[in-house]
Amino acid sequence: MGCPAPLPAAGLAGDSVDNSALDVLLPMHVQIDAKGRIMHIGPTFSKLLAQQSPVVGELLLDYVRFCRPESIKSVTDIVEKAGTPMTAQIKAQNGFDLKAVAVPVPCNKGIMINFAFGTSLKKAVAHWQLNSKDFSAADPTVEMLYVIEVQSALLQESRNLNDRLNGQKAAAEEQAYTDPLTGLSNRRALDRYIKRMCRRRQRVGFAVFLIDLDHFKQVNDTLGHAAGDRVLREVAEILLNESRPTDIVVRTGGDEFVLVIGDTDRTTPLKAIAERIIRKIEHPIMWGGNECKVGASIGIVVCDTNSGSSVDTYLQAADESLYAAKKNGRGQFQFAS
């Protein structure tokens, strides 16, 4: 039986089959001669090599290594593995495994090797900026590219949704533990802070300041609630400036505040803090050209995490000291006995 009638010759001295149709059907194919020289290269595979000059006439094995089977080192090895799935890599590009299969061209017109992307398809498409035109219209890769695009879009939308939900959750949690007027922590946050501190393994000393504003009702009655709100925000700022990031400043309601100073049980620095707070709060706060004059009385209780007491117990002790400070003339601080 004779050799099939060849297609019109093209390429090196008419030794290769006409690849114009194969460029459309198999854009990642390469035809080599018996010595391994490239006779023709498909347009997509040419992109992978990314050469400035044509590679026709050069040895394929200078550009491509066959990884599996490991015995493939020469053109003879490729011929022996004809029809067998192979794995290859572009030498100039790491991390992209290609699938390959080789078949002899009839009438000793060389060897045809067709390459394809395996699991590296998504990464390869992004790396070489390929699109559907770089693949045969009948190639399922085109559909896979569409699926990848859809999956990427869905994954991004899922991430965006998760980010929004997490953001909404964080905002809701923050709102649940924040005083809306001053931006300080609220009573729920105070309970959580004390409980976390008391879960420490080692003993930790801390102080609870209960701060009540003097003459605050007079500001509300004479200048209005907007002026009162201004005073509360200014007091909140003073307390934040007198605390550290590891402490907590709380507005428990009305004109009452709580300051918890951690990692201390020495009264001397606590006295200095109380004196500064009282002095700063007594400084007039301007509102609409009027002076808002308030003061502060403070009850202080020194505690430690080994006591096992509740937040209510600490606040009750501080409240009794606060009452004593007000009874002594206001604008003072008193430690719990």
C-alpha distance (Angstrom), angle and dihedral (degrees) to the residues before:
residue distance angle dihedral
M1 . . .
G2 3.81 . .
C3 3.74 129.9 .
P4 3.82 113.5 -82.9
A5 3.77 114.6 -102.1
P6 3.80 106.4 -88.9
L7 3.75 124.2 -124.6
P8 3.80 116.0 -110.2
A9 3.79 107.4 -65.4
A10 3.80 123.2 -109.3
G11 3.77 138.7 158.5
L12 3.81 123.8 36.5
A13 3.77 109.4 23.2
G14 3.79 91.2 -41.3
D15 3.79 93.1 -63.2
S16 3.79 96.4 122.2
V17 3.76 130.5 70.8
D18 3.78 118.5 -109.4
N19 3.81 104.7 -82.9
S20 3.79 98.8 -175.8
A21 3.79 91.1 99.3
L22 3.81 92.4 40.9
D23 3.80 90.0 52.5
V24 3.79 86.3 64.2
L25 3.79 97.8 39.3
L26 3.82 98.5 35.9
P27 3.82 108.2 20.3
M28 3.81 91.3 169.6
H29 3.79 97.7 55.8
V30 3.81 128.3 115.8
Q31 3.80 127.3 -162.3
I32 3.80 117.9 -153.6
D33 3.78 132.2 -179.5
A34 3.81 127.2 -125.2
K35 3.82 90.7 -80.7
G36 3.77 93.4 51.3
R37 3.79 96.4 -105.2
I38 3.76 116.4 148.3
M39 3.81 110.6 -109.0
H40 3.78 97.1 172.5
I41 3.78 137.2 -2.9
G42 3.80 128.8 -159.2
P43 3.81 117.5 -117.7
T44 3.81 96.7 -113.3
F45 3.78 94.4 46.3
S46 3.80 87.5 49.6
K47 3.82 87.6 59.5
L48 3.80 89.9 54.3
L49 3.79 92.0 55.3
A50 3.82 89.7 47.6
Q51 3.81 93.4 -163.3
Q52 3.77 122.8 170.0
S53 3.83 91.5 -146.4
P54 3.83 128.5 42.7
V55 3.80 114.9 -86.4
V56 3.81 94.8 -154.1
G57 3.78 108.1 125.1
E58 3.81 94.0 24.8
L59 3.79 126.7 107.5
L60 3.79 114.7 -89.7
L61 3.81 91.3 -146.8
D62 3.81 88.7 62.5
Y63 3.79 87.6 67.0
V64 3.80 104.8 27.0
R65 3.78 132.4 47.6
F66 3.79 121.6 -161.4
C67 3.79 108.9 -139.9
R68 3.77 101.5 -178.6
P69 2.93 131.6 68.2
E70 3.80 86.1 34.6
S71 3.81 92.1 -146.0
I72 3.84 92.9 72.7
K73 3.78 106.2 107.9
S74 3.79 103.8 131.0
V75 3.80 144.9 26.0
T76 3.81 88.7 -94.6
D77 3.80 89.5 58.1
I78 3.81 89.9 50.5
V79 3.81 90.8 52.1
E80 3.80 91.4 49.1
K81 3.83 89.7 52.5
A82 3.81 93.6 49.0
G83 3.81 109.9 148.8
T84 3.81 91.6 14.0
P85 3.82 119.0 117.6
M86 3.80 111.3 -109.8
T87 3.78 135.8 -173.9
A88 3.79 119.9 -136.2
Q89 3.80 141.4 172.7
I90 3.79 135.5 -154.9
K91 3.80 103.5 -115.0
A92 3.79 93.4 -140.6
Q93 3.82 92.1 50.2
N94 3.81 122.8 59.8
G95 3.75 125.9 -159.1
F96 3.80 99.7 30.6
D97 3.80 115.5 107.8
L98 3.80 115.4 -164.8
K99 3.76 128.4 -160.6
A100 3.81 114.6 -133.7
V101 3.79 140.3 -178.1
A102 3.82 126.3 -174.7
V103 3.81 129.7 -154.3
P104 3.80 130.3 178.4
V105 3.78 114.7 -112.1
P106 3.85 111.7 -124.2
C107 3.79 119.3 -99.8
N108 3.82 92.7 26.9
K109 3.76 92.6 -72.2
G110 3.80 93.0 147.3
I111 3.79 134.6 -94.0
M112 3.78 127.0 -53.1
I113 3.82 116.4 -149.2
N114 3.76 120.3 -173.8
F115 3.79 119.0 -162.2
A116 3.78 129.6 -160.4
F117 3.78 138.2 176.9
G118 3.77 118.0 -105.8
T119 3.76 124.7 -176.0
S120 3.82 89.9 -24.0
L121 3.82 91.7 68.2
K122 3.81 97.4 110.1
K123 3.79 94.2 45.4
A124 3.81 92.4 43.9
V125 3.80 93.7 50.5
A126 3.81 90.1 53.4
H127 3.82 93.3 43.3
W128 3.81 96.6 50.5
Q129 3.83 94.1 30.1
L130 3.79 92.5 -124.9
N131 3.77 125.5 174.4
S132 3.79 138.3 -175.0
K133 3.83 91.8 -76.4
D134 3.80 89.2 65.4
F135 3.80 91.3 64.5
S136 3.76 135.0 58.4
A137 3.78 112.7 -91.6
A138 3.81 88.0 -125.5
D139 3.80 92.6 49.3
P140 3.85 111.5 110.3
T141 3.80 85.2 -141.8
V142 3.80 87.5 81.6
E143 3.79 89.8 58.8
M144 3.79 90.0 44.1
L145 3.80 89.4 53.7
Y146 3.78 88.7 53.8
V147 3.82 91.1 48.1
I148 3.81 90.3 48.6
E149 3.79 90.6 50.3
V150 3.80 91.6 49.1
Q151 3.80 91.6 45.8
S152 3.80 91.2 49.4
A153 3.79 90.9 49.9
L154 3.81 91.6 47.8
L155 3.79 91.5 46.0
Q156 3.80 91.3 50.5
E157 3.78 91.3 47.5
S158 3.81 89.3 48.9
R159 3.79 90.1 51.3
N160 3.79 91.0 48.0
L161 3.79 90.2 49.7
N162 3.80 91.4 49.0
D163 3.80 90.0 48.6
R164 3.80 90.3 51.0
L165 3.79 92.4 46.8
N166 3.80 92.0 46.6
G167 3.78 89.6 47.4
Q168 3.79 91.5 49.7
K169 3.80 90.6 46.6
A170 3.80 91.9 49.6
A171 3.80 90.4 46.7
A172 3.81 91.3 49.4
E173 3.80 91.6 48.3
E174 3.80 90.8 47.3
Q175 3.79 90.4 49.6
A176 3.79 91.3 49.1
Y177 3.81 90.6 56.7
T178 3.82 99.4 37.9
D179 3.78 134.4 85.6
P180 3.82 104.3 -127.7
L181 3.82 96.1 -147.3
T182 3.81 101.6 49.7
G183 3.81 102.3 18.1
L184 3.80 89.1 -125.9
S185 3.79 123.6 131.6
N186 3.79 117.3 -85.2
R187 3.80 133.8 -138.3
R188 3.81 92.9 -81.7
A189 3.80 89.7 55.1
L190 3.81 90.1 48.9
D191 3.81 91.3 54.2
R192 3.80 90.8 49.7
Y193 3.82 92.8 47.1
I194 3.82 94.2 51.3
K195 3.80 93.0 45.2
R196 3.80 92.0 51.2
M197 3.78 91.7 48.3
C198 3.79 91.9 49.7
R199 3.80 90.9 53.4
R200 3.79 90.9 67.8
R201 3.77 114.1 115.5
Q202 3.78 95.2 -136.4
R203 3.79 124.0 60.9
V204 3.80 113.1 -95.7
G205 3.78 125.1 -170.2
F206 3.78 120.0 -144.5
A207 3.79 141.1 165.8
V208 3.79 130.5 -133.3
F209 3.81 117.0 -150.7
L210 3.80 116.1 -163.6
I211 3.81 107.2 -163.6
D212 3.78 124.3 -168.6
L213 3.80 123.4 -177.7
D214 3.79 118.6 -124.0
H215 3.84 119.7 -139.2
F216 3.80 91.8 5.5
K217 3.83 92.5 132.1
Q218 3.80 89.4 58.5
V219 3.82 90.7 57.6
N220 3.81 91.3 51.6
D221 3.80 92.7 46.2
T222 3.81 97.2 47.1
L223 3.81 104.6 30.9
G224 3.80 102.4 23.7
H225 3.78 137.1 -113.4
A226 3.79 93.4 -70.2
A227 3.80 88.6 63.0
G228 3.79 89.3 46.6
D229 3.79 90.7 52.3
R230 3.80 89.3 51.1
V231 3.81 89.9 53.3
L232 3.81 92.2 49.6
R233 3.81 91.8 51.5
E234 3.81 91.8 48.2
V235 3.81 91.0 50.2
A236 3.79 89.7 49.1
E237 3.81 89.1 54.5
I238 3.81 91.5 50.1
L239 3.80 91.9 51.4
L240 3.81 92.2 47.8
N241 3.80 89.7 52.3
E242 3.80 90.4 51.9
S243 3.79 93.4 51.2
R244 3.78 136.6 67.0
P245 3.81 128.0 -123.2
T246 3.81 88.4 -104.0
D247 3.83 92.0 55.4
I248 3.78 125.8 75.6
V249 3.81 130.6 -129.7
V250 3.80 115.9 -161.0
R251 3.75 136.3 -174.4
T252 3.78 104.8 -152.5
G253 3.80 94.0 -176.2
G254 3.79 142.4 -62.5
D255 3.79 109.9 9.0
E256 3.81 95.4 -27.1
F257 3.81 123.5 111.5
V258 3.78 135.9 -179.7
L259 3.79 125.7 -151.3
V260 3.82 118.9 -170.1
I261 3.79 115.0 -165.3
G262 3.78 112.3 -166.5
D263 3.79 134.6 -153.8
T264 3.78 96.1 29.5
D265 3.77 139.5 91.7
R266 3.81 99.6 166.7
T267 3.79 114.5 115.8
T268 3.82 97.6 -154.3
P269 3.83 97.4 71.6
L270 3.80 89.6 38.3
K271 3.80 90.4 56.7
A272 3.80 90.5 52.1
I273 3.80 91.1 51.1
A274 3.81 92.1 49.0
E275 3.81 91.8 49.3
R276 3.81 92.2 50.9
I277 3.81 92.5 48.2
I278 3.81 92.1 51.4
R279 3.79 93.0 45.9
K280 3.82 94.2 49.0
I281 3.81 94.7 45.5
E282 3.82 90.5 51.4
H283 3.80 89.9 59.7
P284 3.85 107.2 103.0
I285 3.81 117.2 -103.3
M286 3.80 115.9 -144.7
W287 3.79 120.9 -130.9
G288 3.79 123.3 170.0
G289 3.78 92.3 -22.6
N290 3.82 91.9 -49.7
E291 3.77 129.4 108.6
C292 3.80 116.8 -121.3
K293 3.79 105.6 -153.2
V294 3.79 118.1 -167.0
G295 3.76 136.0 148.9
A296 3.77 137.3 -157.5
S297 3.78 136.9 -125.2
I298 3.77 118.8 -164.8
G299 3.77 135.1 -160.1
I300 3.80 115.5 -164.0
V301 3.78 129.9 -164.3
V302 3.80 122.2 -174.8
C303 3.81 112.3 -147.3
D304 3.77 142.0 166.3
T305 3.79 133.5 -146.2
N306 3.81 92.7 -114.3
S307 3.80 93.1 66.0
G308 3.78 93.1 80.8
S309 3.81 90.8 -148.8
S310 3.79 123.5 147.5
V311 3.78 127.0 -114.1
D312 3.82 88.8 -107.5
T313 3.81 89.9 56.9
Y314 3.80 92.3 53.3
L315 3.79 92.1 46.4
Q316 3.79 92.1 47.9
A317 3.80 91.1 53.6
A318 3.80 91.0 46.6
D319 3.81 90.7 47.8
E320 3.81 91.7 54.5
S321 3.80 89.3 51.9
L322 3.81 90.3 47.0
Y323 3.80 90.0 53.5
A324 3.78 89.8 51.8
A325 3.82 90.9 50.4
K326 3.82 91.4 52.4
K327 3.78 91.4 46.1
N328 3.80 89.4 54.7
G329 3.80 92.0 58.7
R330 3.84 107.0 -72.2
G331 3.78 125.2 -104.9
Q332 3.80 87.9 77.2
F333 3.79 140.3 101.3
Q334 3.77 129.0 -131.5
F335 3.82 130.8 -166.6
A336 3.80 119.4 -137.8
S337 3.77 111.6 -109.8
